[in-house]
Amino acid sequence: MIFDSLPRPFFVLAPMDDVTDTVFRQVVGKCAPPDLYFTEFVNVDGLQSPGREKLLPKLRFSEHERPIIAQLWGKVPANFEKTAREVAEMGFDGIDLNFGCPEKTVIKNGCCIALVDNRGLAGEIIEATRRGAGSLPLSIKTRLGLKTVDYSWHEFLLQFKLNALTIHGRTAKQMSKVPADWNAISHIAGLRTSLSPATKIIGNGDVMNRHHGEELAAKHKLDGIMIGRGLLDDPFAFVDTSPWSTWTKEQKIALYRKHVQLFAATWRHNERKIYTLNKFCKIYVSGFDGAKELREQLMRANSAEQLLQLLDTADSPVAV
Ligand SMILES: Cc1cc2nc3c(=O)[nH]c(=O)nc-3n(C[C@H](O)[C@H](O)[C@H](O)COP(=O)(O)O)c2cc1C
C-alpha cells in the first residue's frame, strides 16, 4: 500500500485542474520529483456519459509519474463505483475523492465541499468508490468546512478509516483569500490520532518549498505536505535547495522548450488547446530582462510549432 511506503514527511504534487496534466507532472518529475502525484480532478458523471472521450485525457499518465493517484468528483455513487473499477484497471496507485472544490457551480450542484451538508450522500460516495476500488488505497481531499470551520465533518470522514486525508487549511467561503490555517490542520491531525490512527494526514495551503513544508510537518505532526502553486514559482520546489533562482534565461527557455515538445508529443489530436500553455509561460519566462515582452509574444502563438520557433529565436538552445 503506497501510503505505508512513503517517507515522513512525504511531499505531494497537488491536483490543479488544467495545470498538473501528465505533461507538467513529467516536467516537475524531471526537475525535482515529489513522493506522490495526483491527477487533476475528473468528473465521474461525465466519464460515464457520452462526453467521456473529452475527459479521458485527464486520466492519462506515464510510468515516470509514480506513484500516482486519480482524483474523482461527481454526484452519483454508481458512477463513482464504475469509475473506481476502471481507474484500478488503468493501473493507478490510489483513488482520491475531491470533497473540497469551492467553485460556485460545483457547490450549487451539491458536489465536493457541498457534501459537508449532505453526509448521507458523502458516505454513499465513499462506500461506492471503495467497492469499485477493491484493494486500491482510498483518500479524500477537503477543506476546513463550507462557511465556517467544522470539525464534525473531519470526524465524520475519519470514521471511514481512509488511507489518507488531505486538508487544505481554508473554508470554501475563504476560497484562497486568507492565509491557510495550519493550527486547524494540526487539530484535525489530533482527531485522527484518536479516531483513525492509521490515516495519514496531509497538510496543504501556501507551502512554497520543501524546507517550509518540513517545518510545518514537524510543528503540526503531519505525515505529508502537498504543494500546488509553489510549483508555478519554482519547478524545483520539492528539493532541499532549489537552483531555480540561479538559472539563466537560456536554461529557463530550454526547459520551456522541453515542456512544449512534450505537450506536442502527448496531445496529438487537439486534446489540449495550445493556449493552455500560456499559464506556464510565466514560470519559465520571468526573472530576466525582456521577459515581459517575450511572454506577450509567446502567448500569441497558435501552435506548438510556432511556439517552438519563437523560443528558438528568443535564444539558442542549451542543454538542461
Ligand atoms: C489552478 C488550480 C486548479 C486546482 N484544481 C484542483 C483540483 O482539480 N483538485 C483539487 O483537489 N484541488 C485543486 N486545486 C486546489 C489545490 O490542489 C490546492 O489545494 C490549493 O491550490 C492550495 O494549495 P497551494 O497553496 O499549495 O497552491 C486547484 C488550485 C488551483 C490554483
The ligand as an ORCA input file, in Angstrom:
! r2SCAN-3c Opt
* xyz 0 1
  C      -5.487     26.358    -10.994
  C      -5.860     25.483     -9.823
  C      -6.562     24.313    -10.054
  C      -6.918     23.475     -8.978
  N      -7.547     22.283     -9.238
  C      -7.773     21.406     -8.219
  C      -8.277     20.094     -8.462
  O      -8.502     19.681     -9.610
  N      -8.492     19.300     -7.371
  C      -8.245     19.708     -6.090
  O      -8.448     18.947     -5.145
  N      -7.744     20.932     -5.841
  C      -7.484     21.774     -6.865
  N      -6.910     22.984     -6.601
  C      -6.501     23.318     -5.220
  C      -5.050     22.881     -4.971
  O      -4.908     21.481     -5.089
  C      -4.592     23.306     -3.565
  O      -5.456     22.744     -2.617
  C      -4.582     24.831     -3.396
  O      -4.002     25.467     -4.524
  C      -3.821     25.227     -2.117
  O      -2.512     24.748     -2.163
  P      -1.247     25.682     -2.579
  O      -1.297     26.898     -1.700
  O      -0.050     24.824     -2.347
  O      -1.455     26.033     -4.019
  C      -6.577     23.833     -7.656
  C      -5.868     25.028     -7.431
  C      -5.512     25.839     -8.496
  C      -4.722     27.100     -8.222
*
